[in-house]
Amino acid sequence: MNPRSRLWWTFAITSLALFAFTLDRLVVAIALPAIRADLGAQVSGLEWTVNAYTLSFAVLLLTGSALGDRFGRRRMFTIGVAIFTAGSAAAALAPTIGMLVAARAVQGVGGALLVPLTLTMLSAVTPPERRGALLGAWGGIGGLGAALGPLAGGALAGSVGWRAIFWLNVPVGLVLMPLARLRLAESFGPRRRLDLAGVVLGGVMLLALFVLREMRAPAPMLPMRFFRSRVFAAGALSSVGMYAAMFGALFLITQLLQVGLGATPLQAGLRTLPMAVMPFLLAPAGGYLTDRIGFRPLMIGGLAMMSVALGWLAAAVTPTVSYGLLVPPLVLAGAGTAVFFAPLATAMLSAVAPEEHGQASGAATAIRELAAVFGVAVLGLIFAGHGGYASPADFVRGFVPAMWVAAGLAGVGVLAAVALPRVRGLTDLARRCENDARDAVSAGAAG
């Protein structure tokens, strides 16, 4: 297969996998009230329906990247798709909230294998001068999954039931597995010893021990020297601000539309479109602009838009607010996410050598997902401390303070993005960072 065909097949397959992943996340978000009613779940149960998936995904991401580097990225991607598909079927059949949470954790394990490898495999076949545009288009297709997720979730939950939202992933997985086997090139990262001790210690509760272990391991899954890079460290912190705010807010916004404002699941899905469709529309432009003006202004702008949008929602929402007043902040929040995604991915990959892209992409995605868990947990706790599901007014009492905190989290991300270096164009910076990273790897090997 010629390089051009290989590039487009890789783009198509990895984009479809990302589409399934983002679709699944927001499909579940819009179905939370239906799951609560059917299975009798409390707020904590709904949080774990989201967080079991996200947490297992985040904790095992670095393992997925390391396994791909060692045993083959195409092979581990295919295995990840199979696990994700099996977990989706188990979630569709779950009789209790506990079984649903367990199935969601299995989905997260599969996602931990397939998602970081999509970025690594696509980056490996993309010329550096086109990386921003391709990553932007890849992110745009992920944004399409996010845009269709609430609509599909609302339509299915309101008609045939919430279980159908998980069956959606099964045919996608059955298509992806043979396509990956036939059309993706097998590739490997550095053939180093797998740091099994680092895998074992890679849980959230043992994160400090994990960091200490990785600093001393001869072949770490996540080299701590990545964080010596100003670009990587500032990008990681800005990612925490954005994704904690965004996913924590989404957890509550999808419920606000139904519990607080009385929409049906389908109506709620349609009403999230002003926010959800923006990544699909604007992410490719974000990638295009990254190649020309650099990542710093786009990341600052995206985070600032998110912070303003969430503060706007906090100020605007009352038990009697009309939906029309919520459309502008929802659009602004979606636009902020859209212009942030591609510059972030490009910035963090530019901070390491090409042979370390697997580790860097796994680390970047793990940071994002842990931030999402943090955001859902913190905003869920604030919501439960101030309100509940007794009435629309009770829901709004919890929603408003949670949104103010979400706006503050995005504001912290703005401060982190300000610390990024000022560059006019990305190509020279990317080459310089990659050369510096390659020199550091060579020095470490020589030592």
Solvent accessible surface area in square Angstrom, and as a share of the most:
residue,aa,sasa,rsa
1,M,105,0.47
2,N,87,0.44
3,P,115,0.72
4,R,161,0.59
5,S,40,0.26
6,R,56,0.20
7,L,7,0.04
8,W,99,0.35
9,W,86,0.30
10,T,4,0.02
11,F,27,0.11
12,A,50,0.39
13,I,2,0.01
14,T,0,0.00
15,S,2,0.01
16,L,56,0.28
17,A,2,0.01
18,L,7,0.03
19,F,35,0.15
20,A,6,0.04
21,F,5,0.02
22,T,28,0.16
23,L,15,0.08
24,D,2,0.01
25,R,23,0.08
26,L,15,0.07
27,V,1,0.00
28,V,0,0.00
29,A,8,0.06
30,I,0,0.00
31,A,0,0.00
32,L,0,0.00
33,P,15,0.10
34,A,26,0.20
35,I,0,0.00
36,R,68,0.25
37,A,85,0.66
38,D,84,0.44
39,L,35,0.17
40,G,55,0.53
41,A,8,0.06
42,Q,131,0.58
43,V,26,0.15
44,S,67,0.43
45,G,14,0.14
46,L,0,0.00
47,E,28,0.13
48,W,127,0.45
49,T,0,0.00
50,V,23,0.13
51,N,9,0.05
52,A,6,0.05
53,Y,1,0.00
54,T,2,0.01
55,L,43,0.21
56,S,20,0.13
57,F,0,0.00
58,A,2,0.02
59,V,38,0.22
60,L,52,0.26
61,L,0,0.00
62,L,16,0.08
63,T,18,0.10
64,G,1,0.01
65,S,2,0.01
66,A,14,0.11
67,L,37,0.18
68,G,0,0.00
69,D,10,0.05
70,R,75,0.28
71,F,83,0.35
72,G,0,0.00
73,R,18,0.06
74,R,49,0.18
75,R,117,0.43
76,M,18,0.08
77,F,0,0.00
78,T,26,0.15
79,I,74,0.38
80,G,0,0.00
81,V,3,0.02
82,A,40,0.31
83,I,52,0.26
84,F,11,0.05
85,T,11,0.07
86,A,60,0.47
87,G,0,0.00
88,S,0,0.00
89,A,26,0.20
90,A,49,0.38
91,A,0,0.00
92,A,1,0.01
93,L,123,0.61
94,A,2,0.02
95,P,89,0.56
96,T,69,0.40
97,I,44,0.22
98,G,44,0.42
99,M,108,0.48
100,L,0,0.00
101,V,32,0.18
102,A,52,0.40
103,A,6,0.04
104,R,3,0.01
105,A,32,0.25
106,V,64,0.37
107,Q,0,0.00
108,G,0,0.00
109,V,48,0.28
110,G,0,0.00
111,G,0,0.00
112,A,1,0.01
113,L,16,0.08
114,L,7,0.03
115,V,6,0.03
116,P,1,0.01
117,L,1,0.00
118,T,0,0.00
119,L,13,0.06
120,T,3,0.02
121,M,8,0.03
122,L,1,0.00
123,S,4,0.03
124,A,68,0.53
125,V,50,0.29
126,T,8,0.05
127,P,47,0.29
128,P,80,0.51
129,E,108,0.48
130,R,86,0.31
131,R,25,0.09
132,G,0,0.00
133,A,42,0.32
134,L,10,0.05
135,L,2,0.01
136,G,0,0.00
137,A,32,0.25
138,W,8,0.03
139,G,6,0.06
140,G,3,0.03
141,I,50,0.25
142,G,4,0.04
143,G,5,0.05
144,L,53,0.26
145,G,0,0.00
146,A,16,0.12
147,A,3,0.02
148,L,70,0.35
149,G,0,0.00
150,P,4,0.03
151,L,50,0.25
152,A,27,0.21
153,G,0,0.00
154,G,0,0.00
155,A,39,0.30
156,L,41,0.20
157,A,14,0.11
158,G,50,0.48
159,S,84,0.54
160,V,112,0.64
161,G,24,0.23
162,W,11,0.04
163,R,76,0.28
164,A,23,0.18
165,I,2,0.01
166,F,0,0.00
167,W,108,0.38
168,L,60,0.30
169,N,3,0.01
170,V,31,0.18
171,P,77,0.48
172,V,33,0.19
173,G,3,0.03
174,L,104,0.52
175,V,78,0.45
176,L,5,0.03
177,M,45,0.20
178,P,69,0.43
179,L,52,0.26
180,A,0,0.00
181,R,135,0.49
182,L,136,0.68
183,R,90,0.33
184,L,4,0.02
185,A,43,0.33
186,E,54,0.24
187,S,32,0.21
188,F,90,0.38
189,G,12,0.12
190,P,39,0.24
191,R,159,0.58
192,R,86,0.31
193,R,133,0.48
194,L,27,0.13
195,D,3,0.01
196,L,114,0.57
197,A,43,0.33
198,G,0,0.00
199,V,37,0.21
200,V,116,0.67
201,L,47,0.23
202,G,12,0.11
203,G,23,0.22
204,V,61,0.35
205,M,178,0.79
206,L,77,0.38
207,L,80,0.40
208,A,75,0.58
209,L,89,0.44
210,F,9,0.04
211,V,50,0.29
212,L,85,0.42
213,R,74,0.27
214,E,3,0.01
215,M,119,0.53
216,R,174,0.63
217,A,10,0.08
218,P,108,0.68
219,A,12,0.09
220,P,21,0.13
221,M,9,0.04
222,L,15,0.08
223,P,7,0.04
224,M,37,0.16
225,R,62,0.22
226,F,5,0.02
227,F,74,0.31
228,R,201,0.73
229,S,29,0.19
230,R,146,0.53
231,V,6,0.03
232,F,0,0.00
233,A,37,0.29
234,A,11,0.08
235,G,0,0.00
236,A,8,0.06
237,L,93,0.46
238,S,0,0.00
239,S,1,0.01
240,V,51,0.29
241,G,3,0.03
242,M,0,0.00
243,Y,6,0.02
244,A,0,0.00
245,A,0,0.00
246,M,16,0.07
247,F,25,0.10
248,G,0,0.00
249,A,0,0.00
250,L,19,0.10
251,F,5,0.02
252,L,0,0.00
253,I,5,0.02
254,T,2,0.01
255,Q,0,0.00
256,L,2,0.01
257,L,1,0.01
258,Q,19,0.09
259,V,26,0.15
260,G,3,0.03
261,L,39,0.20
262,G,61,0.59
263,A,10,0.08
264,T,69,0.40
265,P,32,0.20
266,L,78,0.39
267,Q,77,0.34
268,A,0,0.00
269,G,0,0.00
270,L,85,0.42
271,R,69,0.25
272,T,7,0.04
273,L,47,0.23
274,P,28,0.18
275,M,12,0.05
276,A,10,0.07
277,V,45,0.26
278,M,29,0.13
279,P,18,0.11
280,F,78,0.33
281,L,101,0.50
282,L,56,0.28
283,A,1,0.01
284,P,53,0.33
285,A,45,0.35
286,G,1,0.01
287,G,0,0.00
288,Y,114,0.43
289,L,71,0.35
290,T,0,0.00
291,D,30,0.16
292,R,122,0.45
293,I,56,0.28
294,G,0,0.00
295,F,0,0.00
296,R,26,0.09
297,P,64,0.40
298,L,19,0.09
299,M,0,0.00
300,I,38,0.19
301,G,28,0.27
302,G,0,0.00
303,L,0,0.00
304,A,39,0.31
305,M,53,0.24
306,M,0,0.00
307,S,24,0.15
308,V,90,0.51
309,A,0,0.00
310,L,0,0.00
311,G,10,0.10
312,W,108,0.38
313,L,2,0.01
314,A,3,0.03
315,A,73,0.57
316,A,25,0.19
317,V,5,0.03
318,T,60,0.35
319,P,63,0.39
320,T,126,0.73
321,V,19,0.11
322,S,63,0.41
323,Y,56,0.21
324,G,48,0.47
325,L,111,0.55
326,L,2,0.01
327,V,45,0.26
328,P,60,0.38
329,P,0,0.00
330,L,3,0.01
331,V,52,0.30
332,L,46,0.23
333,A,0,0.00
334,G,1,0.01
335,A,12,0.10
336,G,0,0.00
337,T,16,0.09
338,A,1,0.00
339,V,25,0.14
340,F,1,0.00
341,F,39,0.16
342,A,0,0.00
343,P,0,0.00
344,L,13,0.07
345,A,14,0.11
346,T,5,0.03
347,A,0,0.00
348,M,3,0.01
349,L,3,0.02
350,S,2,0.01
351,A,9,0.07
352,V,1,0.01
353,A,0,0.00
354,P,55,0.35
355,E,71,0.32
356,E,3,0.01
357,H,10,0.05
358,G,1,0.01
359,Q,8,0.04
360,A,0,0.00
361,S,1,0.00
362,G,0,0.00
363,A,1,0.01
364,A,18,0.14
365,T,9,0.05
366,A,7,0.06
367,I,28,0.14
368,R,30,0.11
369,E,0,0.00
370,L,49,0.24
371,A,4,0.03
372,A,3,0.03
373,V,22,0.12
374,F,97,0.41
375,G,0,0.00
376,V,2,0.01
377,A,40,0.31
378,V,41,0.23
379,L,0,0.00
380,G,0,0.00
381,L,132,0.66
382,I,35,0.18
383,F,0,0.00
384,A,54,0.42
385,G,64,0.61
386,H,107,0.48
387,G,17,0.16
388,G,13,0.12
389,Y,50,0.19
390,A,95,0.73
391,S,44,0.28
392,P,66,0.41
393,A,36,0.28
394,D,22,0.12
395,F,0,0.00
396,V,8,0.05
397,R,136,0.50
398,G,0,0.00
399,F,0,0.00
400,V,35,0.20
401,P,35,0.22
402,A,0,0.00
403,M,0,0.00
404,W,132,0.46
405,V,56,0.32
406,A,0,0.00
407,A,11,0.09
408,G,41,0.39
409,L,34,0.17
410,A,0,0.00
411,G,22,0.21
412,V,76,0.43
413,G,0,0.00
414,V,29,0.17
415,L,131,0.65
416,A,7,0.05
417,A,0,0.00
418,V,70,0.40
419,A,50,0.38
420,L,0,0.00
421,P,22,0.14
422,R,194,0.71
423,V,32,0.18
424,R,205,0.75
425,G,29,0.28
426,L,9,0.04
427,T,50,0.29
428,D,98,0.51
429,L,8,0.04
430,A,15,0.12
431,R,134,0.49
432,R,127,0.47
433,C,19,0.12
434,E,21,0.09
435,N,76,0.39
436,D,88,0.45
437,A,10,0.07
438,R,93,0.34
439,D,94,0.49
440,A,44,0.34
441,V,46,0.27
442,S,65,0.42
443,A,68,0.53
444,G,56,0.54
445,A,88,0.69
446,A,93,0.72
447,G,101,0.97
